Amino acid sequence: MLSEAHRWRSRCLVEQLIARVRAEYLESPDLALTKQQIRRHWVLDASACDTIVDALVASGFLQQRADHSFVRRVMRV
């Protein structure tokens, strides 16, 4: 059973990783990476990658293309 402190540290780590991935996509607007490429680029295991990508897709920041790559969603006004 995980302690509350361990769960808190895990949440903080996930939030930091989400921020890093988001920052890189903001710095490189044409960035298009598959989950496998995301895993290699940020040295993530499959579970962490899924959690981070799912959070960024759910927030509307990333979207998945037909070629299975993830790109920054363009906000139209």
C-alpha positions, 0 to 999 in steps of 0.5 A: 500500500502506498503512503500518502507521501509517496502518492503526493511525490508521484503526482508532483513528478507527473505534473513536472513531466507534463509541464516539461512535455508541454514546454517542449511542444510550445518551443517547437510548434511543429513537433509531432511524436508518436508515443514510442518517440515520446517515451524515448525522448523523455525516458518514460515507461509506457505507463508514465507516457500514457498518463502524460499524453492522456492528460495533455489530450484531455486538456485539449493541448495535444491531439492525435493525428491519423499517423498516431503522432501527437501534435499541439492542438491549434486554437482557432479564434 
